[in-house]
Amino acid sequence: ELSSISAFDIAKLVPEFSIFTAGYIIRDPDHQQKVFNGPIGEELYKLVSEKMDVTVLSPIYLGTRQVNLREARNVKTPADLKGVKLRMPGSKEWLFLGEALGATATPLAFGEVYLGLKTGTIDGQDNPLPTVRAAKFYEVTKQLVLTNHLVDGIFISISNKSWNAMTPAQRDKVKAAARAASAYNNENRIKEEAQIVDFFKQQGLQVTTPDVDAFRKSVQAAYAQSDIAKAWPKGLLERINNTK
């Protein structure tokens, strides 16, 4: 009845939502919340309700995804990731993102990533830094490249059947609870990300910053020419960019 679903989950049934699976669309956590809690979010949530029979209650900031490599290398632009087997989840949207970053996108289940990094089946993976720490990927990698390529999120959601069975007062309480949970998560996740880089340096990882503008331009160009972008409503990208 109640679950947290990702933009990638939603995009499978609501192609218009696939814009949020693209790299360098959402700028930061604040921009994410303004987009999803404003008119753009309301419009897309209506499509989710119609096509998935699900009501979105609140967006949650999951973290900003970075590239994490088994062996350190000089990464300044997407060209420097050529030939790197970068683990991505298995959907076409995830794999496209990996290729857009310049790497060879390699599908692998999350539970197999640690061993894959240890044995060299994959050369790297991408995740928010708190996930890298929680999964202990720092034990089997040597570098973090701060590409900031995807401001990731999930959505607290409820089935329309359960939502429609509630009274207006019950709905208000459930939505308020979801928003409170989101606010608590977001505040603490942002604090954690601000402090976590020092942890990885203490573990011996190289932490480097590439030419993010070069990554952004390359990734956006890849999406602009893709079939994925054909599903994006006209003018939506500009509206997202103009959300301040």
MDAnalysis code that builds the backbone (N, CA, C; Angstrom):
import MDAnalysis as mda
import numpy as np

u = mda.Universe.empty(732, n_residues=244, atom_resindex=np.repeat(np.arange(244), 3), trajectory=True)
u.add_TopologyAttr("name", ["N", "CA", "C"] * 244)
u.add_TopologyAttr("resid", np.arange(1, 245))
u.add_TopologyAttr("resname", ["GLU", "LEU", "SER", "SER", "ILE", "SER", "ALA", "PHE", "ASP", "ILE", "ALA", "LYS", "LEU", "VAL", "PRO", "GLU", "PHE", "SER", "ILE", "PHE", "THR", "ALA", "GLY", "TYR", "ILE", "ILE", "ARG", "ASP", "PRO", "ASP", "HIS", "GLN", "GLN", "LYS", "VAL", "PHE", "ASN", "GLY", "PRO", "ILE", "GLY", "GLU", "GLU", "LEU", "TYR", "LYS", "LEU", "VAL", "SER", "GLU", "LYS", "MET", "ASP", "VAL", "THR", "VAL", "LEU", "SER", "PRO", "ILE", "TYR", "LEU", "GLY", "THR", "ARG", "GLN", "VAL", "ASN", "LEU", "ARG", "GLU", "ALA", "ARG", "ASN", "VAL", "LYS", "THR", "PRO", "ALA", "ASP", "LEU", "LYS", "GLY", "VAL", "LYS", "LEU", "ARG", "MET", "PRO", "GLY", "SER", "LYS", "GLU", "TRP", "LEU", "PHE", "LEU", "GLY", "GLU", "ALA", "LEU", "GLY", "ALA", "THR", "ALA", "THR", "PRO", "LEU", "ALA", "PHE", "GLY", "GLU", "VAL", "TYR", "LEU", "GLY", "LEU", "LYS", "THR", "GLY", "THR", "ILE", "ASP", "GLY", "GLN", "ASP", "ASN", "PRO", "LEU", "PRO", "THR", "VAL", "ARG", "ALA", "ALA", "LYS", "PHE", "TYR", "GLU", "VAL", "THR", "LYS", "GLN", "LEU", "VAL", "LEU", "THR", "ASN", "HIS", "LEU", "VAL", "ASP", "GLY", "ILE", "PHE", "ILE", "SER", "ILE", "SER", "ASN", "LYS", "SER", "TRP", "ASN", "ALA", "MET", "THR", "PRO", "ALA", "GLN", "ARG", "ASP", "LYS", "VAL", "LYS", "ALA", "ALA", "ALA", "ARG", "ALA", "ALA", "SER", "ALA", "TYR", "ASN", "ASN", "GLU", "ASN", "ARG", "ILE", "LYS", "GLU", "GLU", "ALA", "GLN", "ILE", "VAL", "ASP", "PHE", "PHE", "LYS", "GLN", "GLN", "GLY", "LEU", "GLN", "VAL", "THR", "THR", "PRO", "ASP", "VAL", "ASP", "ALA", "PHE", "ARG", "LYS", "SER", "VAL", "GLN", "ALA", "ALA", "TYR", "ALA", "GLN", "SER", "ASP", "ILE", "ALA", "LYS", "ALA", "TRP", "PRO", "LYS", "GLY", "LEU", "LEU", "GLU", "ARG", "ILE", "ASN", "ASN", "THR", "LYS"])
u.atoms.positions = np.array([
    [0.818, -1.210, 0.000],
    [0.000, 0.000, 0.000],
    [0.852, 1.261, 0.000],
    [1.991, 1.222, 0.681],
    [2.868, 2.386, 0.815],
    [4.286, 1.974, 0.448],
    [4.949, 2.803, -0.348],
    [6.291, 2.427, -0.796],
    [7.084, 3.668, -1.180],
    [8.375, 3.476, -1.372],
    [9.233, 4.513, -1.933],
    [9.686, 4.035, -3.307],
    [9.449, 4.843, -4.330],
    [9.780, 4.453, -5.695],
    [10.688, 5.517, -6.321],
    [11.509, 5.087, -7.253],
    [12.476, 5.996, -7.866],
    [11.936, 6.564, -9.173],
    [12.603, 7.598, -9.669],
    [12.247, 8.152, -10.976],
    [12.414, 7.094, -12.063],
    [13.402, 6.221, -11.892],
    [13.641, 5.158, -12.872],
    [12.492, 4.152, -12.861],
    [11.937, 3.865, -11.672],
    [10.770, 2.985, -11.575],
    [9.573, 3.619, -12.277],
    [9.354, 4.889, -11.994],
    [8.204, 5.597, -12.553],
    [8.310, 5.691, -14.069],
    [9.515, 5.961, -14.573],
    [9.713, 6.173, -16.010],
    [9.337, 4.954, -16.846],
    [9.366, 3.773, -16.241],
    [8.993, 2.564, -16.980],
    [7.534, 2.615, -17.430],
    [6.692, 3.285, -16.640],
    [5.264, 3.362, -16.946],
    [4.811, 4.767, -17.310],
    [5.620, 5.749, -16.945],
    [5.307, 7.151, -17.249],
    [6.527, 7.736, -17.964],
    [6.615, 7.577, -19.283],
    [7.817, 7.995, -20.014],
    [8.174, 9.469, -19.827],
    [7.164, 10.299, -19.582],
    [7.431, 11.724, -19.372],
    [8.362, 11.949, -18.183],
    [8.335, 11.040, -17.238],
    [9.140, 11.155, -16.019],
    [10.609, 10.829, -16.276],
    [10.900, 10.293, -17.463],
    [12.274, 9.868, -17.749],
    [13.252, 11.033, -17.787],
    [12.747, 12.255, -17.856],
    [13.647, 13.411, -17.828],
    [14.456, 13.438, -16.534],
    [13.891, 12.859, -15.472],
    [14.583, 12.859, -14.179],
    [15.538, 11.676, -14.018],
    [15.644, 10.861, -15.065],
    [16.676, 9.819, -15.083],
    [17.924, 10.312, -15.812],
    [17.843, 11.493, -16.385],
    [18.952, 12.042, -17.162],
    [19.957, 12.752, -16.267],
    [21.195, 12.741, -16.688],
    [22.232, 13.419, -15.923],
    [22.158, 14.929, -16.054],
    [22.530, 15.611, -14.989],
    [22.660, 17.069, -14.978],
    [21.358, 17.799, -15.312],
    [20.236, 17.257, -14.854],
    [18.946, 17.940, -14.998],
    [18.631, 18.713, -13.717],
    [18.671, 18.017, -12.596],
    [18.473, 18.654, -11.294],
    [19.832, 19.129, -10.786],
    [19.890, 20.384, -10.330],
    [21.180, 20.986, -9.975],
    [21.683, 20.590, -8.594],
    [20.776, 20.540, -7.622],
    [21.169, 20.291, -6.237],
    [19.921, 19.918, -5.441],
    [20.061, 19.556, -4.160],
    [18.894, 19.139, -3.372],
    [17.808, 20.209, -3.281],
    [18.199, 21.472, -3.165],
    [17.212, 22.550, -3.079],
    [16.416, 22.658, -4.374],
    [17.099, 22.588, -5.491],
    [16.429, 22.624, -6.795],
    [15.492, 21.430, -6.940],
    [15.930, 20.275, -6.487],
    [15.101, 19.072, -6.546],
    [13.772, 19.277, -5.827],
    [13.832, 19.792, -4.614],
    [12.618, 19.968, -3.827],
    [11.702, 21.021, -4.444],
    [12.282, 22.083, -4.997],
    [11.464, 23.127, -5.621],
    [10.771, 22.617, -6.878],
    [11.457, 21.791, -7.645],
    [10.847, 21.229, -8.848],
    [9.710, 20.283, -8.486],
    [9.965, 19.362, -7.567],
    [8.973, 18.327, -7.274],
    [7.852, 18.800, -6.351],
    [8.085, 19.846, -5.599],
    [7.032, 20.371, -4.721],
    [6.310, 21.564, -5.336],
    [6.604, 21.859, -6.605],
    [5.976, 22.978, -7.291],
    [5.059, 22.516, -8.411],
    [4.711, 23.429, -9.320],
    [3.779, 23.111, -10.412],
    [4.239, 21.955, -11.301],
    [5.550, 21.853, -11.545],
    [6.049, 20.753, -12.387],
    [5.746, 19.413, -11.739],
    [6.036, 19.321, -10.445],
    [5.740, 18.093, -9.726],
    [4.264, 17.755, -9.759],
    [3.420, 18.744, -9.516],
    [1.974, 18.509, -9.501],
    [1.492, 17.942, -10.833],
    [1.981, 18.512, -11.932],
    [1.564, 18.043, -13.256],
    [1.993, 16.597, -13.503],
    [3.230, 16.288, -13.142],
    [3.730, 14.937, -13.384],
    [3.114, 13.925, -12.432],
    [2.823, 14.344, -11.210],
    [2.171, 13.435, -10.261],
    [0.779, 13.040, -10.753],
    [0.116, 13.930, -11.483],
    [-1.188, 13.584, -12.061],
    [-1.037, 12.448, -13.066],
    [0.028, 12.506, -13.859],
    [0.289, 11.423, -14.812],
    [0.591, 10.117, -14.085],
    [1.344, 10.212, -12.988],
    [1.652, 9.020, -12.193],
    [0.366, 8.401, -11.656],
    [-0.526, 9.251, -11.179],
    [-1.799, 8.761, -10.643],
    [-2.626, 8.083, -11.731],
    [-2.658, 8.692, -12.906],
    [-3.464, 8.156, -14.004],
    [-2.889, 6.857, -14.570],
    [-1.574, 6.795, -14.708],
    [-0.950, 5.664, -15.395],
    [-0.503, 4.538, -14.464],
    [-0.284, 4.875, -13.178],
    [0.222, 3.872, -12.239],
    [-0.749, 3.574, -11.107],
    [-1.815, 4.374, -11.012],
    [-2.783, 4.218, -9.926],
    [-2.106, 4.417, -8.571],
    [-1.221, 5.407, -8.525],
    [-0.409, 5.687, -7.340],
    [-0.412, 7.187, -7.072],
    [-0.496, 7.559, -5.804],
    [-0.408, 8.959, -5.391],
    [0.956, 9.218, -4.769],
    [1.681, 10.189, -5.314],
    [2.977, 10.580, -4.754],
    [2.734, 11.537, -3.591],
    [3.329, 11.218, -2.444],
    [3.135, 12.024, -1.239],
    [4.250, 13.035, -1.026],
    [5.485, 12.629, -1.275],
    [6.599, 13.547, -1.045],
    [7.879, 13.021, -1.695],
    [8.681, 13.922, -2.278],
    [9.998, 13.519, -2.784],
    [11.020, 13.491, -1.661],
    [11.984, 12.597, -1.781],
    [13.058, 12.484, -0.787],
    [14.403, 12.573, -1.507],
    [15.312, 13.346, -0.951],
    [16.664, 13.447, -1.502],
    [17.466, 12.224, -1.082],
    [17.922, 11.466, -2.071],
    [18.666, 10.235, -1.797],
    [20.169, 10.471, -1.763],
    [20.612, 11.488, -2.479],
    [22.038, 11.785, -2.540],
    [22.453, 12.124, -3.958],
    [23.623, 12.708, -4.095],
    [24.158, 13.047, -5.412],
    [25.166, 11.980, -5.822],
    [24.957, 11.415, -6.988],
    [25.762, 10.277, -7.423],
    [27.122, 10.732, -7.950],
    [28.156, 9.968, -7.566],
    [29.534, 10.228, -7.964],
    [30.120, 8.946, -8.555],
    [31.188, 9.087, -9.309],
    [31.876, 7.932, -9.897],
    [32.946, 7.437, -8.925],
    [32.956, 6.138, -8.699],
    [33.853, 5.492, -7.730],
    [34.638, 4.401, -8.469],
    [35.977, 4.549, -8.544],
    [36.791, 3.678, -9.391],
    [37.686, 2.730, -8.600],
    [37.846, 1.533, -9.163],
    [38.684, 0.491, -8.555],
    [40.155, 0.884, -8.568],
    [40.592, 1.514, -9.637],
    [41.965, 1.998, -9.773],
    [41.924, 3.484, -10.102],
    [42.801, 4.247, -9.477],
    [42.826, 5.691, -9.712],
    [43.317, 5.996, -11.127],
    [42.711, 7.004, -11.724],
    [43.119, 7.453, -13.045],
    [42.832, 8.949, -13.164],
    [43.441, 9.580, -14.125],
    [43.245, 11.015, -14.330],
    [41.958, 11.232, -15.116],
    [40.905, 11.635, -14.423],
    [39.602, 11.824, -15.063],
    [39.255, 13.309, -15.044],
    [39.264, 13.906, -16.227],
    [38.881, 15.311, -16.358],
    [37.616, 15.480, -17.196],
    [37.471, 14.651, -18.224],
    [36.321, 14.736, -19.125],
    [35.771, 13.328, -19.367],
    [34.593, 13.212, -19.993],
    [34.051, 11.886, -20.291],
    [34.996, 11.013, -21.111],
    [35.831, 11.618, -21.929],
    [36.779, 10.833, -22.734],
    [37.723, 10.022, -21.859],
    [37.955, 10.486, -20.646],
    [38.873, 9.789, -19.741],
    [38.247, 8.546, -19.109],
    [36.953, 8.367, -19.304],
    [36.283, 7.157, -18.811],
    [36.086, 6.118, -19.917],
    [36.629, 6.399, -21.098],
    [36.481, 5.451, -22.203],
    [37.071, 4.097, -21.827],
    [36.274, 3.049, -22.032],
    [36.723, 1.695, -21.735],
    [36.549, 1.270, -20.297],
    [36.163, 2.191, -19.433],
    [35.946, 1.859, -18.019],
    [34.616, 1.127, -17.875],
    [34.655, -0.062, -17.320],
    [33.434, -0.839, -17.104],
    [32.751, -0.308, -15.842],
    [31.787, 0.568, -16.062],
    [31.103, 1.240, -14.959],
    [29.804, 0.525, -14.654],
    [29.716, -0.031, -13.461],
    [28.504, -0.753, -13.079],
    [27.320, 0.197, -13.007],
    [26.224, -0.221, -13.626],
    [24.962, 0.499, -13.540],
    [23.849, -0.521, -13.294],
    [22.748, -0.101, -12.675],
    [21.584, -0.983, -12.621],
    [21.146, -1.343, -14.045],
    [20.303, -2.344, -14.173],
    [20.078, -2.955, -15.476],
    [19.103, -2.312, -16.432],
    [18.371, -1.263, -16.036],
    [17.375, -0.701, -16.945],
    [18.042, 0.113, -18.047],
    [17.314, 0.314, -19.138],
    [17.894, 1.036, -20.283],
    [18.246, 2.473, -19.911],
    [17.457, 3.079, -19.011],
    [17.744, 4.456, -18.611],
    [19.060, 4.547, -17.851],
    [19.290, 3.616, -16.936],
    [20.545, 3.596, -16.187],
    [21.727, 3.340, -17.120],
    [21.579, 2.379, -18.016],
    [22.679, 2.035, -18.918],
    [23.000, 3.196, -19.853],
    [21.972, 3.908, -20.281],
    [22.216, 5.070, -21.138],
    [23.009, 6.130, -20.383],
    [22.671, 6.336, -19.118],
    [23.399, 7.314, -18.314],
    [24.878, 6.948, -18.225],
    [25.163, 5.671, -17.989],
    [26.550, 5.228, -17.903],
    [27.320, 5.477, -19.184],
    [26.681, 5.204, -20.315],
    [27.326, 5.448, -21.605],
    [27.506, 6.946, -21.842],
    [26.515, 7.738, -21.437],
    [26.596, 9.191, -21.618],
    [27.751, 9.791, -20.830],
    [28.106, 9.148, -19.729],
    [29.240, 9.613, -18.930],
    [30.583, 9.287, -19.579],
    [30.538, 8.514, -20.659],
    [31.758, 8.176, -21.380],
    [32.272, 6.780, -21.115],
    [31.625, 6.070, -20.193],
    [32.092, 4.744, -19.789],
    [31.411, 3.635, -20.587],
    [31.832, 2.408, -20.323],
    [31.148, 1.232, -20.842],
    [30.197, 0.753, -19.755],
    [28.918, 1.063, -19.920],
    [27.932, 0.730, -18.893],
    [27.799, -0.784, -18.774],
    [27.932, -1.278, -17.551],
    [27.929, -2.717, -17.295],
    [26.867, -3.047, -16.255],
    [25.788, -3.736, -16.649],
    [24.729, -4.035, -15.680],
    [25.173, -5.072, -14.655],
    [24.851, -4.808, -13.404],
    [25.202, -5.731, -12.324],
    [24.305, -5.432, -11.134],
    [23.788, -6.473, -10.501],
    [22.943, -6.291, -9.324],
    [23.739, -5.639, -8.198],
    [23.060, -4.831, -7.400],
    [23.746, -4.091, -6.341],
    [24.480, -5.036, -5.389],
    [23.867, -6.164, -5.078],
    [24.475, -7.107, -4.146],
    [25.764, -7.736, -4.650],
    [26.041, -7.605, -5.941],
    [27.250, -8.188, -6.530],
    [28.346, -7.153, -6.773],
    [28.065, -5.885, -6.449],
    [29.006, -4.813, -6.793],
    [30.311, -4.928, -6.009],
    [30.230, -5.188, -4.715],
    [31.447, -5.264, -3.896],
    [32.408, -6.317, -4.459],
    [31.890, -7.509, -4.712],
    [32.731, -8.585, -5.248],
    [33.224, -8.239, -6.648],
    [32.365, -7.613, -7.438],
    [32.761, -7.222, -8.783],
    [33.921, -6.245, -8.783],
    [33.894, -5.304, -7.830],
    [35.001, -4.358, -7.693],
    [36.263, -5.063, -7.197],
    [36.082, -5.980, -6.276],
    [37.225, -6.688, -5.697],
    [37.941, -7.542, -6.734],
    [37.177, -8.193, -7.595],
    [37.762, -9.127, -8.558],
    [38.113, -8.478, -9.894],
    [37.584, -7.284, -10.134],
    [37.851, -6.621, -11.401],
    [36.840, -6.919, -12.486],
    [35.748, -7.569, -12.126],
    [34.672, -7.778, -13.098],
    [34.161, -6.435, -13.603],
    [34.163, -5.452, -12.719],
    [33.833, -4.080, -13.084],
    [34.981, -3.178, -12.634],
    [35.096, -2.026, -13.289],
    [36.160, -1.073, -12.961],
    [35.686, 0.028, -12.023],
    [34.378, 0.158, -11.897],
    [33.865, 1.216, -11.045],
    [32.362, 1.136, -10.905],
    [31.836, 2.019, -10.099],
    [30.398, 2.077, -9.884],
    [30.036, 3.526, -9.560],
    [28.742, 3.830, -9.630],
    [28.307, 5.172, -9.247],
    [27.205, 5.070, -8.211],
    [27.315, 5.904, -7.180],
    [26.307, 5.960, -6.125],
    [26.513, 7.235, -5.323],
    [25.514, 7.637, -4.545],
    [25.743, 8.716, -3.584],
    [26.801, 8.294, -2.568],
    [27.551, 9.255, -2.053],
    [28.645, 8.935, -1.136],
    [28.190, 8.195, 0.127],
    [27.033, 8.526, 0.716],
    [26.607, 7.740, 1.880],
    [26.412, 6.258, 1.557],
    [25.982, 5.965, 0.339],
    [25.826, 4.569, -0.079],
    [27.187, 3.904, -0.235],
    [28.154, 4.640, -0.767],
    [29.513, 4.102, -0.914],
    [30.071, 3.710, 0.449],
    [29.803, 4.549, 1.445],
    [30.293, 4.228, 2.788],
    [29.521, 3.057, 3.395],
    [28.206, 3.084, 3.290],
    [27.388, 2.031, 3.904],
    [27.701, 0.657, 3.316],
    [27.952, 0.607, 2.012],
    [28.251, -0.665, 1.341],
    [29.733, -1.033, 1.414],
    [30.528, -0.152, 2.011],
    [31.975, -0.355, 2.184],
    [32.721, -0.525, 0.858],
    [32.230, 0.154, -0.179],
    [32.933, 0.089, -1.459],
    [34.319, 0.717, -1.369],
    [34.535, 1.568, -0.375],
    [35.855, 2.187, -0.200],
    [36.929, 1.142, 0.104],
    [36.530, -0.041, 0.539],
    [37.501, -1.103, 0.824],
    [38.100, -1.694, -0.450],
    [37.395, -1.557, -1.563],
    [37.830, -2.205, -2.805],
    [37.947, -1.202, -3.957],
    [38.038, 0.083, -3.632],
    [38.238, 1.114, -4.653],
    [39.323, 2.081, -4.193],
    [39.827, 2.871, -5.147],
    [40.933, 3.780, -4.832],
    [40.642, 5.244, -5.156],
    [39.497, 5.518, -5.780],
    [39.252, 6.900, -6.191],
    [37.768, 7.231, -6.226],
    [37.469, 8.458, -5.838],
    [36.149, 9.049, -6.039],
    [36.313, 10.228, -6.990],
    [35.514, 10.241, -8.042],
    [35.514, 11.352, -8.992],
    [34.197, 12.099, -8.796],
    [34.285, 13.332, -8.339],
    [33.084, 14.084, -7.956],
    [32.426, 14.706, -9.184],
    [31.777, 13.858, -9.945],
    [31.094, 14.277, -11.172],
    [29.764, 14.972, -10.892],
    [29.147, 14.669, -9.763],
    [27.838, 15.257, -9.413],
    [26.822, 15.067, -10.546],
    [26.823, 13.894, -11.158],
    [26.068, 13.734, -12.396],
    [24.576, 13.489, -12.228],
    [24.153, 13.065, -11.048],
    [22.718, 12.836, -10.860],
    [22.326, 13.122, -9.420],
    [21.463, 14.109, -9.249],
    [20.880, 14.388, -7.934],
    [19.714, 13.417, -7.788],
    [19.944, 12.368, -7.034],
    [19.033, 11.229, -7.004],
    [17.942, 11.421, -5.953],
    [16.808, 10.800, -6.204],
    [15.706, 10.896, -5.254],
    [14.771, 9.711, -5.354],
    [13.969, 9.557, -4.349],
    [12.884, 8.585, -4.349],
    [11.615, 9.304, -3.905],
    [10.484, 8.651, -4.089],
    [9.205, 9.294, -3.838],
    [8.351, 8.423, -2.924],
    [8.002, 8.970, -1.760],
    [7.075, 8.259, -0.880],
    [5.718, 8.258, -1.567],
    [5.162, 7.083, -1.773],
    [3.947, 6.955, -2.577],
    [2.985, 5.955, -1.947],
    [1.719, 6.115, -2.285],
    [0.673, 5.248, -1.743],
    [-0.274, 4.855, -2.874],
    [-0.828, 3.669, -2.806],
    [-1.764, 3.233, -3.841],
    [-3.011, 4.115, -3.811],
    [-3.559, 4.381, -4.978],
    [-4.780, 5.187, -5.035],
    [-5.930, 4.522, -4.283],
    [-5.938, 3.202, -4.288],
    [-6.998, 2.489, -3.571],
    [-6.975, 2.841, -2.093],
    [-5.795, 2.825, -1.497],
    [-5.673, 3.168, -0.077],
    [-5.920, 4.654, 0.146],
    [-5.395, 5.475, -0.747],
    [-5.550, 6.928, -0.621],
    [-7.018, 7.332, -0.703],
    [-7.731, 6.755, -1.651],
    [-9.134, 7.118, -1.848],
    [-10.035, 6.604, -0.735],
    [-9.555, 5.613, 0.011],
    [-10.347, 5.076, 1.125],
    [-10.242, 5.941, 2.377],
    [-9.330, 6.899, 2.374],
    [-9.118, 7.754, 3.549],
    [-10.053, 8.961, 3.543],
    [-10.309, 9.464, 4.727],
    [-11.031, 10.730, 4.854],
    [-10.065, 11.871, 4.531],
    [-10.578, 13.055, 4.209],
    [-9.687, 14.199, 3.966],
    [-8.739, 14.467, 5.134],
    [-9.228, 14.312, 6.349],
    [-8.380, 14.545, 7.526],
    [-7.255, 13.517, 7.596],
    [-7.570, 12.270, 7.275],
    [-6.542, 11.226, 7.286],
    [-5.495, 11.484, 6.203],
    [-5.956, 11.919, 5.043],
    [-5.019, 12.229, 3.959],
    [-4.058, 13.337, 4.371],
    [-4.606, 14.357, 5.008],
    [-3.764, 15.479, 5.449],
    [-2.681, 15.001, 6.409],
    [-3.060, 14.110, 7.318],
    [-2.093, 13.607, 8.297],
    [-1.021, 12.738, 7.632],
    [-1.440, 11.899, 6.706],
    [-0.486, 11.031, 6.012],
    [0.488, 11.864, 5.178],
    [-0.044, 12.858, 4.464],
    [0.830, 13.707, 3.647],
    [1.770, 14.520, 4.526],
    [1.268, 15.015, 5.646],
    [2.124, 15.781, 6.564],
    [3.240, 14.903, 7.121],
    [2.911, 13.652, 7.433],
    [3.924, 12.728, 7.952],
    [4.984, 12.435, 6.889],
    [4.552, 12.263, 5.644],
    [5.498, 12.005, 4.553],
    [6.427, 13.195, 4.347],
    [5.874, 14.379, 4.411],
    [6.697, 15.580, 4.224],
    [7.657, 15.781, 5.394],
    [7.209, 15.447, 6.592],
    [8.091, 15.555, 7.762],
    [9.244, 14.559, 7.648],
    [8.929, 13.353, 7.199],
    [9.974, 12.340, 7.013],
    [10.975, 12.789, 5.952],
    [10.456, 13.372, 4.878],
    [11.320, 13.868, 3.814],
    [12.233, 14.979, 4.316],
    [11.672, 15.924, 5.054],
    [12.467, 17.045, 5.572],
    [13.568, 16.555, 6.509],
    [13.227, 15.589, 7.360],
    [14.210, 15.029, 8.298],
    [15.336, 14.338, 7.532],
    [14.941, 13.509, 6.572],
    [15.937, 12.807, 5.753],
    [16.832, 13.793, 5.017],
    [16.218, 14.763, 4.358],
    [16.980, 15.677, 3.512],
    [18.001, 16.465, 4.319],
    [17.582, 16.965, 5.464],
    [18.491, 17.743, 6.306],
    [19.701, 16.908, 6.717],
    [19.447, 15.692, 7.145],
    [20.536, 14.847, 7.628],
    [21.395, 14.288, 6.497],
    [20.775, 14.004, 5.358],
    [21.547, 13.493, 4.221],
    [22.496, 14.572, 3.688],
    [22.021, 15.795, 3.621],
    [22.868, 16.896, 3.145],
    [24.036, 17.121, 4.104],
    [23.778, 17.069, 5.396],
    [24.848, 17.210, 6.391],
    [25.872, 16.085, 6.249],
    [25.366, 14.866, 6.054],
    [26.260, 13.711, 5.926],
    [27.162, 13.859, 4.705],
    [26.588, 14.277, 3.589],
    [27.393, 14.429, 2.375],
    [28.464, 15.506, 2.531],
    [28.142, 16.553, 3.287],
    [29.097, 17.648, 3.473],
    [30.320, 17.211, 4.270],
    [30.154, 16.189, 5.101],
    [31.229, 15.761, 5.998],
    [31.948, 14.490, 5.539],
    [31.357, 13.789, 4.598],
    [31.788, 12.420, 4.330],
    [33.071, 12.322, 3.499],
    [33.389, 13.357, 2.739],
    [34.587, 13.297, 1.895],
    [35.838, 13.064, 2.733],
    [35.899, 13.704, 3.893],
    [37.063, 13.517, 4.771],
    [37.215, 12.059, 5.189],
    [36.086, 11.373, 5.389],
    [36.136, 9.954, 5.752],
    [36.844, 9.147, 4.668],
    [36.483, 9.394, 3.422],
    [37.087, 8.624, 2.327],
    [38.572, 8.935, 2.183],
    [38.941, 10.178, 2.395],
    [40.365, 10.529, 2.345],
    [41.139, 9.790, 3.431],
    [40.519, 9.657, 4.601],
    [41.160, 8.932, 5.699],
    [41.315, 7.453, 5.377],
    [40.449, 6.940, 4.511],
    [40.536, 5.536, 4.093],
    [41.552, 5.330, 2.969],
    [42.171, 6.419, 2.524],
    [43.200, 6.316, 1.501],
    [42.737, 6.536, 0.076],
    [41.470, 6.894, -0.116],
    [40.973, 7.122, -1.470],
    [41.409, 8.492, -1.984],
    [41.728, 8.549, -3.265],
    [41.927, 9.835, -3.920],
    [40.553, 10.421, -4.231],
    [40.357, 11.675, -3.892],
    [39.093, 12.355, -4.184],
    [39.412, 13.487, -5.149],
    [38.914, 13.375, -6.376],
    [39.260, 14.340, -7.413],
    [38.011, 14.989, -7.999],
    [38.194, 16.189, -8.532],
    [37.103, 16.921, -9.166],
    [37.423, 17.095, -10.645],
    [36.585, 16.573, -11.532],
    [36.832, 16.695, -12.966],
    [36.330, 18.044, -13.488],
    [36.363, 18.195, -14.791],
    [35.747, 19.350, -15.441],
    [34.252, 19.051, -15.545],
    [33.518, 19.449, -14.518],
    [32.095, 19.098, -14.451],
    [31.326, 19.708, -15.621],
    [31.729, 20.887, -16.065],
    [31.049, 21.521, -17.194],
    [31.212, 20.684, -18.461],
    [32.384, 20.093, -18.642],
    [32.605, 19.222, -19.802],
    [31.714, 17.986, -19.720],
    [31.590, 17.419, -18.524],
    [30.688, 16.278, -18.334],
    [29.245, 16.693, -18.613],
    [28.848, 17.840, -18.081],
    [27.468, 18.298, -18.249],
    [27.126, 18.475, -19.727],
    [27.991, 19.147, -20.463],
    [27.727, 19.399, -21.881],
    [27.667, 18.098, -22.671],
    [28.572, 17.183, -22.393],
    [28.612, 15.916, -23.112],
    [27.384, 15.065, -22.813],
    [27.026, 14.992, -21.545],
    [25.872, 14.185, -21.145],
    [24.580, 14.775, -21.701],
    [24.413, 16.079, -21.600],
    [23.193, 16.700, -22.106],
    [23.080, 16.550, -23.619],
    [24.210, 16.616, -24.318],
    [24.185, 16.419, -25.769],
    [23.758, 14.999, -26.125],
    [24.226, 14.032, -25.348],
    [23.850, 12.633, -25.588],
    [22.349, 12.435, -25.417],
    [21.790, 13.031, -24.373],
    [20.350, 12.895, -24.148],
    [19.540, 13.626, -25.207],
    [20.009, 14.795, -25.631],
    [19.269, 15.592, -26.615],
    [19.051, 14.818, -27.909],
    [19.973, 13.914, -28.231],
    [19.893, 13.136, -29.469],
    [19.268, 11.753, -29.259],
    [18.776, 11.489, -28.071],
    [18.325, 10.135, -27.730],
    [16.821, 9.952, -27.878],
    [16.412, 8.684, -27.956],
    [14.988, 8.361, -27.967],
    [14.348, 8.680, -26.620],
    [15.131, 8.606, -25.552],
    [14.597, 8.896, -24.221],
    [14.016, 10.299, -24.180],
    [14.722, 11.264, -24.773],
    [14.284, 12.662, -24.719],
    [13.014, 12.913, -25.527],
    [12.700, 12.020, -26.453],
    [11.491, 12.203, -27.262],
    [10.223, 12.140, -26.415],
    [10.314, 11.509, -25.246],
    [9.144, 11.385, -24.369],
    [8.964, 12.602, -23.461],
    [9.943, 13.497, -23.445],
    [9.857, 14.643, -22.543],
    [8.870, 15.671, -23.085],
    [7.924, 16.117, -22.278],
    [6.971, 17.134, -22.730],
    [7.690, 18.395, -23.217],
    [7.176, 18.975, -24.255],
    [7.784, 20.170, -24.832],
    [7.871, 21.292, -23.796],
    [9.050, 21.864, -23.680],
    [9.249, 22.984, -22.767],
    [9.552, 22.592, -21.338],
    [9.471, 21.289, -21.020],
    [9.672, 20.873, -19.626],
    [11.107, 21.121, -19.172],
    [12.074, 20.815, -20.012],
    [13.470, 21.024, -19.628],
    [13.732, 22.495, -19.313],
    [13.202, 23.374, -20.138],
    [13.397, 24.808, -19.906],
    [12.742, 25.241, -18.597],
    [11.563, 24.701, -18.312],
    [10.878, 25.042, -17.059],
    [11.669, 24.556, -15.846],
    [12.246, 23.366, -15.966],
    [13.080, 22.849, -14.870],
    [14.298, 23.749, -14.682],
    [14.949, 24.092, -15.793],
    [16.132, 24.953, -15.718],
    [15.807, 26.319, -15.122],
    [14.601, 26.805, -15.368],
    [14.205, 28.134, -14.898],
    [13.648, 28.131, -13.479],
    [13.529, 26.963, -12.883],
    [13.058, 26.881, -11.497],
    [14.200, 27.273, -10.569],
    [13.991, 28.303, -9.807],
    [15.043, 28.823, -8.914],
    [14.646, 28.632, -7.444],
])
